[in-house]
């Protein structure tokens, strides 16, 4: 099962979005990096939300790329909203799965 996850760095006031099969392992890797990267400079990271994508890695990657291409903090914050986040993600998932 793949997930899209959103992390937040309270020290830098930044969000990070990615996809993975193992959310807890991935958060650990972001907070304990073995090399310099974007996330290594903004520790600690807190999981804000994880969305189930399904068993298709390609679909997870396409969703991640689509959201990242938007370059929108406002969009990420809408995804985190308890009232509208799940609906927005569900609509996005339907749109992209049609394209796959």
Buried (B, 14 or more C-beta within 10 A) or exposed (E): EBBBBBBBBEEEEBBBBBBBEEBEEBBEBBBEEEEEEEBBEBEBBEBBBBBEBEEEEEBBBBBBEEBEEEEEEEBBBBBBEEEEBEEBBEEBBEEBBEEE
